[in-house]
Amino acid sequence: MADRFGRQITALLAGAVTAAGDLGLAELRRGGADVSVGLVDDDQPVTRAAVASHPTLARCTLGDLRSAALPQRSFDIVACTLLLDRIEHAELVLDRMVSALKPGGLLLLQVRDRDCAASFLDRTLPDWLRSAIWRRHRPGRPGPHRAVYERLSTARGIRSYALLRGLVIAEWQPLGGLAGGLHPAPRGYLAAQQIVARFSGRLTAGHEELLYVLRKPENRYARLL
Protein backbone atom coordinates (compact mmCIF):
# COMPACT_ATOMS: atom_id res chain seq x y z
CA MET A 1 0.00 0.00 0.00
CA ALA A 2 2.84 2.37 0.90
CA ASP A 3 4.49 1.80 -2.49
CA ARG A 4 1.26 2.71 -4.28
CA PHE A 5 -0.16 5.42 -2.03
CA GLY A 6 -2.24 7.86 -4.04
CA ARG A 7 -3.32 5.17 -6.49
CA GLN A 8 -6.31 2.91 -6.13
CA ILE A 9 -5.45 -0.57 -4.89
CA THR A 10 -7.66 -3.39 -6.13
CA ALA A 11 -7.98 -6.52 -4.00
CA LEU A 12 -9.89 -9.78 -4.40
CA LEU A 13 -10.91 -11.94 -1.43
CA ALA A 14 -11.45 -15.45 -2.78
CA GLY A 15 -13.01 -17.73 -0.23
CA ALA A 16 -14.57 -14.64 1.33
CA VAL A 17 -16.81 -16.71 3.60
CA THR A 18 -13.80 -18.29 5.33
CA ALA A 19 -11.66 -15.13 5.35
CA ALA A 20 -10.93 -13.74 8.82
CA GLY A 21 -11.93 -10.11 8.32
CA ASP A 22 -10.84 -7.99 5.38
CA LEU A 23 -7.01 -8.03 5.70
CA GLY A 24 -7.16 -4.74 7.61
CA LEU A 25 -8.42 -2.89 4.54
CA ALA A 26 -10.98 -0.90 6.55
CA GLU A 27 -8.18 0.53 8.69
CA LEU A 28 -6.17 1.40 5.58
CA ARG A 29 -9.16 3.24 4.17
CA ARG A 30 -9.43 5.27 7.37
CA GLY A 31 -5.80 6.18 6.86
CA GLY A 32 -6.56 7.59 3.43
CA ALA A 33 -5.82 4.60 1.17
CA ASP A 34 -8.06 4.13 -1.86
CA VAL A 35 -8.92 0.42 -1.82
CA SER A 36 -11.44 -1.46 -3.93
CA VAL A 37 -12.34 -4.99 -2.79
CA GLY A 38 -14.11 -7.81 -4.64
CA LEU A 39 -15.55 -10.89 -2.89
CA VAL A 40 -16.03 -14.32 -4.48
CA ASP A 41 -16.65 -17.84 -3.23
CA ASP A 42 -17.95 -21.18 -4.42
CA ASP A 43 -21.67 -21.89 -4.54
CA GLN A 44 -22.24 -24.49 -1.83
CA PRO A 45 -24.94 -24.73 0.86
CA VAL A 46 -22.59 -23.48 3.62
CA THR A 47 -21.49 -20.45 1.62
CA ARG A 48 -25.04 -19.60 0.50
CA ALA A 49 -26.23 -19.72 4.11
CA ALA A 50 -23.33 -17.52 5.22
CA VAL A 51 -23.97 -14.88 2.57
CA ALA A 52 -27.67 -14.82 3.41
CA SER A 53 -27.03 -14.31 7.13
CA HIS A 54 -24.00 -11.97 7.14
CA PRO A 55 -24.62 -8.42 5.84
CA THR A 56 -20.87 -7.90 5.27
CA LEU A 57 -20.98 -10.68 2.63
CA ALA A 58 -23.93 -9.25 0.69
CA ARG A 59 -21.62 -8.24 -2.19
CA CYS A 60 -20.02 -11.69 -2.42
CA THR A 61 -20.42 -13.36 -5.82
CA LEU A 62 -21.06 -17.10 -5.62
CA GLY A 63 -20.65 -19.59 -8.43
CA ASP A 64 -18.33 -21.95 -10.24
CA LEU A 65 -14.96 -20.26 -9.74
CA ARG A 66 -13.59 -21.84 -12.90
CA SER A 67 -15.84 -19.50 -14.90
CA ALA A 68 -16.10 -16.50 -12.55
CA ALA A 69 -15.85 -13.08 -14.18
CA LEU A 70 -12.26 -12.19 -13.25
CA PRO A 71 -10.73 -9.83 -15.82
CA GLN A 72 -7.06 -10.49 -16.50
CA ARG A 73 -4.49 -8.27 -14.76
CA SER A 74 -7.13 -6.43 -12.76
CA PHE A 75 -6.06 -6.94 -9.09
CA ASP A 76 -3.05 -5.81 -7.09
CA ILE A 77 -3.73 -8.36 -4.34
CA VAL A 78 -5.53 -11.70 -4.45
CA ALA A 79 -6.13 -13.37 -1.08
CA CYS A 80 -7.29 -16.99 -1.26
CA THR A 81 -8.30 -18.09 2.24
CA LEU A 82 -9.12 -21.71 3.15
CA LEU A 83 -10.62 -22.24 -0.29
CA LEU A 84 -8.32 -24.53 -2.28
CA ASP A 85 -8.71 -27.45 0.13
CA ARG A 86 -12.53 -27.41 -0.09
CA ILE A 87 -13.12 -27.16 -3.86
CA GLU A 88 -12.64 -29.39 -6.87
CA HIS A 89 -10.50 -28.34 -9.86
CA ALA A 90 -8.40 -26.22 -7.46
CA GLU A 91 -5.56 -25.75 -9.94
CA LEU A 92 -7.87 -24.36 -12.62
CA VAL A 93 -9.42 -21.98 -10.10
CA LEU A 94 -6.01 -20.77 -8.95
CA ASP A 95 -5.00 -20.25 -12.59
CA ARG A 96 -7.95 -17.86 -12.97
CA MET A 97 -6.81 -15.90 -9.92
CA VAL A 98 -3.20 -15.70 -11.05
CA SER A 99 -4.37 -14.45 -14.46
CA ALA A 100 -6.44 -11.78 -12.69
CA LEU A 101 -3.35 -10.61 -10.76
CA LYS A 102 -1.38 -7.66 -12.12
CA PRO A 103 2.37 -8.11 -12.75
CA GLY A 104 4.10 -7.26 -9.49
CA GLY A 105 0.96 -8.15 -7.53
CA LEU A 106 0.71 -10.38 -4.46
CA LEU A 107 -1.04 -13.72 -4.11
CA LEU A 108 -1.82 -14.55 -0.47
CA LEU A 109 -2.67 -18.19 0.21
CA GLN A 110 -3.94 -19.92 3.33
CA VAL A 111 -4.51 -23.64 2.77
CA ARG A 112 -5.08 -26.67 4.93
CA ASP A 113 -2.27 -29.11 4.15
CA ARG A 114 -3.41 -32.51 2.86
CA ASP A 115 -0.19 -34.05 4.19
CA CYS A 116 -1.10 -33.21 7.79
CA ALA A 117 -2.71 -35.46 10.38
CA ALA A 118 -5.35 -32.76 10.91
CA SER A 119 -6.45 -33.03 7.29
CA PHE A 120 -6.73 -36.81 7.58
CA LEU A 121 -8.97 -36.33 10.61
CA ASP A 122 -11.01 -33.71 8.73
CA ARG A 123 -11.66 -36.25 5.97
CA THR A 124 -12.57 -39.11 8.30
CA LEU A 125 -14.24 -37.73 11.45
CA PRO A 126 -18.05 -37.57 11.70
CA ASP A 127 -19.70 -34.26 10.86
CA TRP A 128 -20.64 -33.41 14.46
CA LEU A 129 -17.01 -33.71 15.56
CA ARG A 130 -15.74 -31.75 12.55
CA SER A 131 -18.21 -29.02 13.47
CA ALA A 132 -16.95 -28.90 17.07
CA ILE A 133 -13.33 -28.58 15.92
CA TRP A 134 -14.25 -25.86 13.39
CA ARG A 135 -16.16 -23.80 15.96
CA ARG A 136 -13.20 -23.84 18.35
CA HIS A 137 -10.58 -23.10 15.69
CA ARG A 138 -12.61 -20.45 13.81
CA PRO A 139 -15.25 -19.01 16.11
CA GLY A 140 -17.92 -17.05 14.26
CA ARG A 141 -16.91 -18.23 10.79
CA PRO A 142 -19.30 -20.42 8.75
CA GLY A 143 -18.29 -24.06 8.44
CA PRO A 144 -17.13 -26.72 8.29
CA HIS A 145 -16.90 -27.03 4.52
CA ARG A 146 -16.33 -29.99 2.25
CA ALA A 147 -13.05 -31.83 2.80
CA VAL A 148 -11.73 -32.23 -0.76
CA TYR A 149 -7.94 -31.77 -0.47
CA GLU A 150 -6.63 -32.11 -4.01
CA ARG A 151 -2.92 -32.46 -4.68
CA LEU A 152 -2.43 -28.70 -4.89
CA SER A 153 -3.34 -28.40 -1.21
CA THR A 154 0.14 -29.42 -0.02
CA ALA A 155 3.49 -27.70 0.41
CA ARG A 156 4.88 -29.69 -2.51
CA GLY A 157 1.86 -28.86 -4.63
CA ILE A 158 2.15 -25.13 -4.03
CA ARG A 159 5.92 -25.08 -4.62
CA SER A 160 5.48 -26.98 -7.88
CA TYR A 161 2.64 -24.70 -8.95
CA ALA A 162 4.70 -21.57 -8.23
CA LEU A 163 7.65 -22.92 -10.21
CA LEU A 164 5.56 -23.84 -13.24
CA ARG A 165 3.64 -20.53 -13.25
CA GLY A 166 6.69 -18.31 -12.72
CA LEU A 167 5.61 -17.10 -9.26
CA VAL A 168 8.08 -16.19 -6.53
CA ILE A 169 7.49 -17.44 -2.98
CA ALA A 170 8.35 -14.38 -0.88
CA GLU A 171 7.34 -15.80 2.51
CA TRP A 172 5.70 -18.86 3.99
CA GLN A 173 4.71 -19.99 7.47
CA PRO A 174 3.21 -23.12 9.07
CA LEU A 175 0.15 -22.68 11.25
CA GLY A 176 -1.73 -24.83 13.74
CA GLY A 177 -0.79 -28.18 15.25
CA LEU A 178 2.53 -28.06 17.10
CA ALA A 179 3.33 -24.79 15.30
CA GLY A 180 0.44 -23.03 17.08
CA GLY A 181 -1.20 -19.84 15.91
CA LEU A 182 -4.84 -20.98 15.73
CA HIS A 183 -7.58 -20.72 18.33
CA PRO A 184 -7.43 -23.67 20.77
CA ALA A 185 -9.04 -26.84 19.45
CA PRO A 186 -11.20 -29.24 21.47
CA ARG A 187 -9.37 -31.13 24.18
CA GLY A 188 -7.44 -34.10 22.84
CA TYR A 189 -7.42 -32.92 19.21
CA LEU A 190 -3.66 -32.25 19.09
CA ALA A 191 -3.00 -35.60 20.80
CA ALA A 192 -5.14 -37.29 18.14
CA GLN A 193 -3.05 -35.61 15.42
CA GLN A 194 0.15 -36.86 17.01
CA ILE A 195 -1.20 -40.41 17.22
CA VAL A 196 -2.24 -40.34 13.55
CA ALA A 197 1.14 -38.93 12.54
CA ARG A 198 3.03 -41.60 14.49
CA PHE A 199 1.09 -44.52 13.01
CA SER A 200 0.88 -43.17 9.46
CA GLY A 201 4.62 -42.66 9.01
CA ARG A 202 4.01 -39.93 6.42
CA LEU A 203 1.59 -37.40 7.91
CA THR A 204 2.75 -34.63 10.25
CA ALA A 205 1.32 -33.08 13.38
CA GLY A 206 3.79 -30.22 13.10
CA HIS A 207 1.20 -27.95 11.49
CA GLU A 208 -2.32 -27.94 10.04
CA GLU A 209 -2.24 -25.07 7.56
CA LEU A 210 0.23 -23.19 5.37
CA LEU A 211 0.42 -19.45 4.76
CA TYR A 212 2.13 -18.18 1.60
CA VAL A 213 2.94 -14.79 0.13
CA LEU A 214 3.70 -15.19 -3.59
CA ARG A 215 4.65 -12.42 -5.97
CA LYS A 216 3.82 -12.33 -9.66
CA PRO A 217 6.99 -10.87 -11.21
CA GLU A 218 6.89 -7.92 -13.56
CA ASN A 219 8.92 -10.15 -15.85
CA ARG A 220 7.56 -13.72 -15.96
CA TYR A 221 11.13 -15.05 -16.39
CA ALA A 222 12.43 -13.34 -13.24
CA ARG A 223 13.37 -15.84 -10.53
CA LEU A 224 14.52 -13.48 -7.77
CA LEU A 225 12.85 -10.65 -5.83
C-alpha positions, 0 to 999 in steps of 0.5 A: 500500500505504501508503495502505491499510495495515491493510487487505487489498490484493487484486492480480491478476497477469494473464499470470502466466507472463510476469510478472517476479516478484510485483511485490515483494509478498513483501517487502511481506508481510514488512513486515506488509502483508496482500496477497492475490494471484490468478494467471491466464493464457491456456490455451496450450501454453507457459503449460501447460508453464510452470505444470506445471514452476514450483511458484510458478505452481501456483495459476495459473488457465488458460483463456479470459480472456474468460470467466474468473471475475473478480468485479466491483470485487474487486481493488485492483491488476491487473497485466497483463504481456506478455499483450495482445500474445499473445492474441486479443480483447485488448480484451474481456479487458482490459474484464474486468480493468477491471471487476474493478478497484475504483474508485481501483484501479491497472491496470499494463500492460506490452505489446509495441508493434505499431508497433515494429520489434521487433514486426515482427521477432517476427511474421516471424522463424523460431521458433528465432531468436525463441526466442534473442531471448526467452531473452536478453531474459527469461532464465528466463521461459517463451516465446516466445509467440504473436505476435498484436499486435491494435490495442490493443497500441499506444500509440494503442490504449491511449490510446484505450482509456483515454479511452473507458473513463474511465481516467486514465494516471498514468505511462507509460514506453518500454522496450527498443530505443534506450530500453534497460531490458531484458536485452541481446538477441542481437548485431545485434538492435538494428541489425536493428530500426534497419534495419527502422525506416528502410526501413518509414518508420512503425515505430520502433526507439526502444522495444520495449515500453510500461509504463503505470500507469492509475488507475480513478477513484472517479468515472468522469467524473473526468478529473484525478488 
